[in-house]
């Protein structure tokens, strides 16, 4: 399992890439995707009112969230590229240029807790 994490202006967004042999979460409305790599991450956009207040550096914006939609990929490289682009797109929706977004791909170790 990988986490693809974007950060900019004091906030972060992290999505999860489920790899071959790992079971992505199942929830109502999720497509039945048997792809070897499945990307799941929140999507959001800026709204004029309502939503949730998010601090971005020295400004506050109102953000509304969309239901996460899993996306399947045949290769790890394509999945990482799409995850990275997804994270940058979410920040762009809040007016943050892609150049201001730092993206890290982190391998998540298995949980050793019995």
Secondary structure, 3 states (H helix, E strand, C coil): CEEEEEEECCEEEEEEEECCCCCCCCCCCCCCCCCCEEEECCEEEEECCCCEEEEECCEEEEEEEECCCCEEECCHHHHHHHHHHHHHHHHHCCCCCHHHCEEEEEECCCCCCC
